[in-house]
Amino acid sequence: MANVNVYTGADGSITLSTPEGAEGEAAQGIIDGNDLISVGRVTNVKVQVHSEVRAFHEIGQRYATELRPGNITIQGTIGRAYLNGAMLRLLLGEAADGRPGSSWAQPAFNITLMVENPANPGTRNTITLHGVKIDTWNYDMPEDEFVAEAVAFQALYMTTADEAA
C-alpha cells in the first residue's frame, strides 16, 4: 500500500552513517567526535534529483522520435542553526585543522532523511543518500536573526522506502 500521509518538517529527522573505505573512515571520526549521528537544529532541507533527458529529432519531424536518458545528478542543501564545526570538518576533512602537507581524503557519508507522523506511528517515508560529499559551506551572521550555517552537497545515488503500518 502506498504512503498517502502528508508531513511537515516537524515530522522529519536526519541521521548520518558512513560507507566503507578511506573516505567513510574519515567521516566516521568526525561523526563520532561531534556526536553527529542524529543531525539536529536543521532547517530548509532540500534534495534535488536531475535526470538529463535528451530528445532525438529526425529531420522533417517536429516532435521528438525518442527520449534518451542521460546523466543523473543528486544534490541538495541543509541549513543548520547549531554551529560546532562538524559540517565544515565533513567538507575539509584533515584540512579543517590547518593546511596539511599532502593530499588528503575528503570525507564521504550517507544521509538518511525520514518523516513519520507521531499521530500515525509505523507509517514513514525514508530517503537515503549514499556517498555524500559536501561541496559548499556557508556561515550567516545576520543582525537580528539566528546565526546559521548552510551546506550544499552532492550524492552518488539514492534509495527510498515507504513503510505503511
ROKOLLUM-815477 format. One record per atom (N, C-alpha, C): residue number from 1; chain; x, y, z. Coordinates in Angstrom, 3 decimals, padded with zeros to 6 digits. Example, Ala and Ser with C-alpha at 12.3 -4.5 7.8 and 13.67 -1.06 7.14 Angstrom:
// ROKOLLUM-815477
resi_chain_xx_yy_zz
1_A_013.190_-005.690_007.800
1_A_012.300_-004.500_007.800
1_A_013.200_-003.300_007.800
2_A_012.850_-002.250_007.080
2_A_013.670_-001.060_007.140
2_A_012.900_000.030_007.870
This chain:
// ROKOLLUM-815477
resi_chain_xx_yy_zz
1_A_000.841_-001.183_000.000
1_A_000.000_000.000_000.000
1_A_000.884_001.243_000.000
2_A_000.561_002.198_-000.812
2_A_001.347_003.429_-000.922
2_A_001.092_004.326_000.276
3_A_002.104_005.078_000.640
3_A_002.009_006.034_001.724
3_A_001.257_007.260_001.216
4_A_000.132_007.604_001.860
4_A_-000.678_008.732_001.412
4_A_-000.749_009.838_002.470
5_A_000.121_009.779_003.471
5_A_000.127_010.777_004.533
5_A_000.839_012.044_004.086
6_A_000.478_013.154_004.714
6_A_001.188_014.409_004.492
6_A_002.042_014.693_005.721
7_A_003.142_015.402_005.514
7_A_004.090_015.648_006.585
7_A_004.494_017.114_006.609
8_A_005.023_017.530_007.749
8_A_005.674_018.832_007.868
8_A_007.112_018.578_008.304
9_A_007.917_019.609_008.316
9_A_009.292_019.470_008.750
9_A_009.408_018.985_010.186
10_A_008.384_019.242_011.018
10_A_008.401_018.778_012.406
10_A_008.346_017.254_012.490
11_A_007.919_016.593_011.429
11_A_007.837_015.130_011.400
11_A_009.147_014.489_010.952
12_A_010.152_015.293_010.590
12_A_011.358_014.764_009.972
12_A_012.522_014.582_010.921
13_A_013.452_013.743_010.490
13_A_014.713_013.566_011.198
13_A_015.796_013.227_010.187
14_A_017.038_013.529_010.557
14_A_018.181_013.276_009.683
14_A_019.225_012.509_010.483
15_A_019.723_011.422_009.912
15_A_020.822_010.685_010.528
15_A_021.932_010.514_009.511
16_A_023.156_010.390_010.018
16_A_024.324_010.185_009.173
16_A_024.924_008.817_009.461
17_A_025.458_008.199_008.441
17_A_026.207_006.953_008.579
17_A_027.350_007.022_007.579
18_A_028.206_005.999_007.567
18_A_029.368_006.068_006.679
18_A_029.488_004.808_005.838
19_A_029.958_004.969_004.606
19_A_030.253_003.814_003.761
19_A_031.634_003.263_004.113
20_A_031.982_002.122_003.550
20_A_033.302_001.550_003.770
20_A_034.341_002.302_002.947
21_A_035.591_002.245_003.381
21_A_036.681_002.871_002.648
21_A_037.291_004.031_003.399
22_A_038.343_004.588_002.824
22_A_039.090_005.679_003.464
22_A_038.229_006.920_003.668
23_A_037.384_007.252_002.683
23_A_036.535_008.444_002.818
23_A_035.487_008.245_003.910
24_A_034.952_007.031_004.025
24_A_033.998_006.728_005.086
24_A_034.650_006.754_006.457
25_A_035.884_006.238_006.550
25_A_036.609_006.268_007.818
25_A_036.896_007.702_008.249
26_A_037.220_008.561_007.300
26_A_037.460_009.978_007.614
26_A_036.188_010.625_008.163
27_A_035.042_010.284_007.583
27_A_033.770_010.836_008.054
27_A_033.378_010.247_009.406
28_A_033.647_008.956_009.625
28_A_033.244_008.302_010.872
28_A_033.889_008.967_012.086
29_A_035.152_009.318_011.974
29_A_035.828_010.004_013.079
29_A_035.180_011.336_013.404
30_A_034.761_012.068_012.384
30_A_034.116_013.371_012.587
30_A_032.725_013.184_013.175
31_A_031.975_012.221_012.655
31_A_030.613_011.967_013.146
31_A_030.655_011.536_014.604
32_A_031.560_010.621_014.950
32_A_031.678_010.165_016.338
32_A_032.167_011.282_017.253
33_A_033.172_012.024_016.823
33_A_033.753_013.082_017.648
33_A_032.816_014.246_017.915
34_A_031.835_014.448_017.041
34_A_030.897_015.563_017.204
34_A_029.491_015.102_017.551
35_A_029.331_013.816_017.885
35_A_028.016_013.245_018.210
35_A_026.987_013.659_017.156
36_A_027.321_013.358_015.909
36_A_026.553_013.855_014.771
36_A_025.740_012.760_014.084
37_A_025.543_011.615_014.718
37_A_024.755_010.553_014.082
37_A_023.356_011.069_013.786
38_A_022.738_011.723_014.757
38_A_021.453_012.377_014.536
38_A_021.729_013.869_014.407
39_A_021.400_014.447_013.261
39_A_021.703_015.854_012.988
39_A_020.538_016.701_013.475
40_A_020.819_017.645_014.366
40_A_019.772_018.482_014.935
40_A_019.839_019.916_014.468
41_A_018.796_020.661_014.806
41_A_018.680_022.087_014.517
41_A_018.755_022.396_013.019
42_A_018.199_021.526_012.207
42_A_018.263_021.748_010.763
42_A_017.009_022.463_010.269
43_A_017.191_023.215_009.207
43_A_016.090_023.908_008.539
43_A_016.311_023.812_007.038
44_A_015.252_023.986_006.311
44_A_015.321_024.112_004.849
44_A_016.137_023.007_004.174
45_A_015.814_021.765_004.481
45_A_016.479_020.644_003.826
45_A_015.876_020.486_002.435
46_A_016.746_020.394_001.447
46_A_016.282_020.259_000.068
46_A_017.126_019.209_-000.634
47_A_016.464_018.280_-001.327
47_A_017.134_017.281_-002.147
47_A_016.574_017.412_-003.558
48_A_017.460_017.490_-004.528
48_A_017.055_017.656_-005.921
48_A_017.698_016.558_-006.758
49_A_016.869_015.866_-007.529
49_A_017.358_014.845_-008.448
49_A_017.099_015.355_-009.858
50_A_018.167_015.428_-010.650
50_A_018.054_015.926_-012.018
50_A_018.488_014.825_-012.977
51_A_017.606_014.465_-013.887
51_A_017.913_013.472_-014.912
51_A_017.936_014.177_-016.259
52_A_019.080_014.096_-016.930
52_A_019.181_014.702_-018.254
52_A_018.451_013.811_-019.250
53_A_017.385_014.341_-019.802
53_A_016.630_013.612_-020.821
53_A_016.891_014.310_-022.147
54_A_017.416_013.565_-023.092
54_A_017.786_014.134_-024.382
54_A_016.804_013.664_-025.449
55_A_016.272_014.632_-026.165
55_A_015.307_014.318_-027.223
55_A_016.034_014.139_-028.553
56_A_015.647_013.089_-029.301
56_A_016.189_012.874_-030.646
56_A_015.126_013.309_-031.647
57_A_015.501_014.253_-032.484
57_A_014.592_014.771_-033.510
57_A_015.089_014.337_-034.887
58_A_014.201_013.748_-035.656
58_A_014.536_013.388_-037.034
58_A_014.316_014.598_-037.928
59_A_015.091_014.662_-038.990
59_A_014.903_015.739_-039.964
59_A_013.498_015.601_-040.542
60_A_012.796_016.708_-040.561
60_A_011.444_016.733_-041.105
60_A_010.364_016.436_-040.081
61_A_010.734_016.139_-038.851
61_A_009.743_015.854_-037.803
61_A_009.773_016.956_-036.748
62_A_008.599_017.403_-036.332
62_A_008.535_018.446_-035.320
62_A_008.572_017.873_-033.904
63_A_008.035_016.685_-033.717
63_A_008.060_016.050_-032.406
63_A_009.258_015.114_-032.304
64_A_009.718_014.918_-031.102
64_A_010.844_014.009_-030.876
64_A_010.428_012.578_-031.227
65_A_011.362_011.850_-031.799
65_A_011.135_010.445_-032.121
65_A_011.441_009.570_-030.916
66_A_012.422_009.995_-030.116
66_A_012.826_009.197_-028.972
66_A_013.384_010.097_-027.877
67_A_013.122_009.738_-026.636
67_A_013.717_010.417_-025.486
67_A_014.717_009.461_-024.867
68_A_015.969_009.902_-024.741
68_A_017.037_009.054_-024.222
68_A_017.449_009.533_-022.840
69_A_017.590_008.610_-021.901
69_A_018.048_009.016_-020.568
69_A_019.522_009.370_-020.591
70_A_019.877_010.346_-019.779
70_A_021.275_010.766_-019.682
70_A_021.755_010.688_-018.243
71_A_022.680_011.527_-017.896
71_A_023.268_011.536_-016.556
71_A_022.248_011.959_-015.508
72_A_022.390_011.388_-014.310
72_A_021.539_011.748_-013.172
72_A_022.424_012.414_-012.133
73_A_021.986_013.566_-011.638
73_A_022.710_014.311_-010.620
73_A_021.820_014.455_-009.398
74_A_022.369_014.130_-008.239
74_A_021.641_014.280_-006.981
74_A_022.399_015.302_-006.153
75_A_021.708_016.353_-005.743
75_A_022.327_017.407_-004.955
75_A_021.309_017.987_-004.000
76_A_021.768_018.760_-003.042
76_A_020.838_019.356_-002.096
76_A_021.513_020.329_-001.165
77_A_020.718_020.823_-000.208
77_A_021.207_021.777_000.777
77_A_020.597_021.452_002.138
78_A_021.323_021.831_003.179
78_A_020.841_021.715_004.545
78_A_021.239_022.990_005.279
79_A_020.271_023.633_005.932
79_A_020.555_024.765_006.806
79_A_020.614_024.247_008.230
80_A_021.470_024.833_009.046
80_A_021.636_024.328_010.411
80_A_021.904_025.485_011.358
81_A_021.126_025.576_012.429
81_A_021.261_026.662_013.403
81_A_022.047_026.203_014.630
82_A_023.005_025.320_014.415
82_A_023.847_024.842_015.513
82_A_025.260_024.749_014.975
83_A_026.148_025.524_015.517
83_A_027.495_025.604_014.962
83_A_028.502_024.940_015.889
84_A_029.133_023.893_015.412
84_A_030.201_023.269_016.182
84_A_031.348_022.826_015.277
85_A_031.328_023.216_014.034
85_A_032.406_022.890_013.116
85_A_032.291_021.526_012.464
86_A_031.299_020.722_012.845
86_A_031.193_019.361_012.319
86_A_030.961_019.347_010.815
87_A_030.059_020.168_010.335
87_A_029.775_020.178_008.896
87_A_030.980_020.678_008.102
88_A_031.661_021.685_008.640
88_A_032.865_022.187_007.970
88_A_033.947_021.102_007.945
89_A_034.047_020.330_009.008
89_A_035.009_019.219_009.046
89_A_034.645_018.133_008.037
90_A_033.324_017.911_007.828
90_A_032.913_016.923_006.822
90_A_033.240_017.391_005.410
91_A_033.389_018.684_005.216
91_A_033.818_019.218_003.922
91_A_035.341_019.135_003.785
92_A_036.057_019.588_004.796
92_A_037.508_019.735_004.691
92_A_038.310_018.533_005.164
93_A_037.721_017.672_005.978
93_A_038.485_016.532_006.498
93_A_039.672_017.005_007.304
94_A_040.859_016.442_007.032
94_A_042.080_016.792_007.760
94_A_042.442_018.267_007.623
95_A_042.030_018.914_006.565
95_A_042.391_020.308_006.329
95_A_041.665_021.269_007.262
96_A_040.662_020.797_008.032
96_A_039.956_021.662_008.974
96_A_040.853_022.086_010.133
97_A_041.927_021.342_010.390
97_A_042.840_021.675_011.484
97_A_044.055_022.460_011.014
98_A_044.098_022.837_009.783
98_A_045.235_023.563_009.229
98_A_045.620_022.959_007.895
99_A_046.535_023.590_007.256
99_A_046.935_023.137_005.929
99_A_047.779_021.860_006.037
100_A_047.253_020.743_005.495
100_A_048.044_019.507_005.546
100_A_049.189_019.558_004.543
101_A_050.224_018.767_004.829
101_A_051.410_018.768_003.990
101_A_051.226_018.046_002.670
102_A_050.188_017.227_002.552
102_A_049.983_016.476_001.314
102_A_048.491_016.377_001.019
103_A_048.177_015.575_000.058
103_A_046.781_015.363_-000.312
103_A_046.069_014.569_000.779
104_A_044.770_014.723_000.890
104_A_044.007_014.019_001.916
104_A_042.682_013.555_001.313
105_A_042.045_012.622_001.997
105_A_040.748_012.098_001.550
105_A_039.640_012.997_002.063
106_A_038.744_013.392_001.165
106_A_037.575_014.160_001.596
106_A_036.556_013.181_002.163
107_A_036.021_013.453_003.348
107_A_035.055_012.534_003.949
107_A_033.822_012.339_003.064
108_A_033.316_011.114_003.048
108_A_032.067_010.765_002.363
108_A_031.181_010.064_003.374
109_A_029.884_010.294_003.288
109_A_028.961_009.732_004.267
109_A_027.603_009.529_003.611
110_A_026.694_008.920_004.349
110_A_025.326_008.712_003.891
110_A_024.402_009.579_004.737
111_A_023.368_010.132_004.117
111_A_022.358_010.906_004.832
111_A_021.037_010.164_004.697
112_A_020.385_009.903_005.836
112_A_019.053_009.304_005.815
112_A_018.063_010.344_006.299
113_A_017.094_010.650_005.450
113_A_016.017_011.590_005.766
113_A_014.761_010.761_006.005
114_A_014.147_010.906_007.177
114_A_012.956_010.130_007.478
114_A_011.863_011.056_007.976
115_A_010.642_010.831_007.512
115_A_009.481_011.542_008.043
115_A_008.480_010.506_008.547
116_A_007.981_010.772_009.764
116_A_006.985_009.900_010.385
116_A_006.091_010.760_011.258
117_A_004.805_010.696_011.036
117_A_003.839_011.464_011.801
117_A_003.605_010.764_013.134
118_A_003.829_011.445_014.264
118_A_003.636_010.799_015.567
118_A_002.193_010.334_015.790
119_A_001.240_010.948_015.105
119_A_-000.161_010.541_015.237
119_A_-000.463_009.270_014.444
120_A_000.461_008.860_013.578
120_A_000.273_007.671_012.757
120_A_001.568_006.860_012.770
121_A_001.972_006.317_013.926
121_A_003.271_005.642_014.027
121_A_003.332_004.392_013.148
122_A_004.541_004.119_012.656
122_A_004.743_002.948_011.812
122_A_004.620_003.236_010.335
123_A_004.066_004.386_009.996
123_A_003.974_004.793_008.601
123_A_005.011_005.866_008.377
124_A_006.010_005.561_007.532
124_A_007.103_006.514_007.349
124_A_007.615_006.457_005.914
125_A_008.289_007.532_005.564
125_A_008.960_007.639_004.272
125_A_010.431_007.890_004.568
126_A_011.301_007.088_003.929
126_A_012.729_007.207_004.161
126_A_013.460_007.369_002.838
127_A_014.342_008.354_002.787
127_A_015.217_008.553_001.633
127_A_016.648_008.491_002.155
128_A_017.474_007.647_001.543
128_A_018.878_007.558_001.927
128_A_019.743_007.989_000.758
129_A_020.575_008.980_001.002
129_A_021.524_009.483_000.018
129_A_022.869_008.834_000.321
130_A_023.465_008.191_-000.664
130_A_024.694_007.428_-000.468
130_A_025.896_008.155_-001.082
131_A_027.064_008.025_-000.428
131_A_028.298_008.613_-000.945
131_A_028.252_010.121_-001.012
132_A_027.681_010.755_-000.007
132_A_027.509_012.209_000.006
132_A_028.838_012.903_000.302
133_A_029.075_013.979_-000.442
133_A_030.205_014.869_-000.161
133_A_029.683_016.303_-000.152
134_A_030.110_017.049_000.853
134_A_029.743_018.464_000.939
134_A_030.632_019.240_-000.023
135_A_030.010_020.100_-000.844
135_A_030.812_020.890_-001.775
135_A_030.790_022.385_-001.470
136_A_029.898_022.843_-000.580
136_A_029.837_024.264_-000.233
136_A_029.413_024.398_001.221
137_A_030.054_025.288_001.955
137_A_029.691_025.599_003.335
137_A_029.553_027.096_003.457
138_A_028.442_027.562_004.052
138_A_028.192_028.988_004.246
138_A_027.908_029.259_005.717
139_A_028.328_030.419_006.170
139_A_028.115_030.865_007.546
139_A_027.414_032.210_007.466
140_A_026.257_032.322_008.117
140_A_025.469_033.546_008.030
140_A_025.255_034.102_009.434
141_A_025.667_035.373_009.645
141_A_025.506_036.026_010.929
141_A_024.720_037.327_010.729
142_A_023.389_037.213_010.603
142_A_022.584_038.421_010.407
142_A_022.452_039.220_011.703
143_A_022.068_040.467_011.564
143_A_021.987_041.343_012.723
143_A_020.916_040.904_013.715
144_A_019.713_040.572_013.230
144_A_018.591_040.302_014.123
144_A_017.997_038.901_013.968
145_A_018.708_037.991_013.373
145_A_018.211_036.627_013.186
145_A_019.195_035.647_013.810
146_A_018.866_034.377_013.728
146_A_019.737_033.345_014.280
146_A_020.965_033.155_013.404
147_A_022.101_032.941_014.032
147_A_023.312_032.582_013.306
147_A_023.108_031.166_012.780
148_A_023.457_030.946_011.514
148_A_023.224_029.636_010.909
148_A_024.326_029.312_009.916
149_A_024.495_028.032_009.713
149_A_025.374_027.562_008.645
149_A_024.502_026.846_007.629
150_A_025.009_026.739_006.426
150_A_024.304_026.008_005.376
150_A_025.342_025.247_004.572
151_A_024.975_024.044_004.161
151_A_025.866_023.244_003.330
151_A_025.114_022.821_002.077
152_A_025.870_022.721_001.004
152_A_025.359_022.143_-000.235
152_A_026.143_020.862_-000.455
153_A_025.479_019.854_-000.992
153_A_026.131_018.559_-001.142
153_A_025.729_017.906_-002.455
154_A_026.477_016.876_-002.795
154_A_026.146_016.010_-003.918
154_A_026.205_014.580_-003.423
155_A_025.411_013.700_-004.029
155_A_025.370_012.294_-003.641
155_A_025.597_011.423_-004.873
156_A_026.174_010.239_-004.652
156_A_026.389_009.299_-005.754
156_A_025.076_008.702_-006.241
157_A_024.243_008.243_-005.295
157_A_022.947_007.663_-005.655
157_A_022.038_007.704_-004.438
158_A_020.779_007.345_-004.614
158_A_019.828_007.369_-003.510
158_A_018.929_006.163_-003.552
159_A_018.392_005.812_-002.380
159_A_017.387_004.765_-002.268
159_A_016.223_005.335_-001.467
160_A_015.048_004.752_-001.640
160_A_013.875_005.224_-000.929
160_A_013.035_004.046_-000.461
161_A_012.311_004.248_000.627
161_A_011.443_003.208_001.165
161_A_010.215_003.853_001.792
162_A_009.054_003.308_001.507
162_A_007.806_003.707_002.135
162_A_007.336_002.545_002.988
163_A_007.048_002.817_004.245
163_A_006.564_001.777_005.143
163_A_005.196_002.179_005.641
164_A_004.221_001.307_005.479
164_A_002.865_001.573_005.945
164_A_002.558_000.635_007.105
165_A_001.910_001.176_008.142
165_A_001.569_000.364_009.319
165_A_000.471_-000.623_009.013
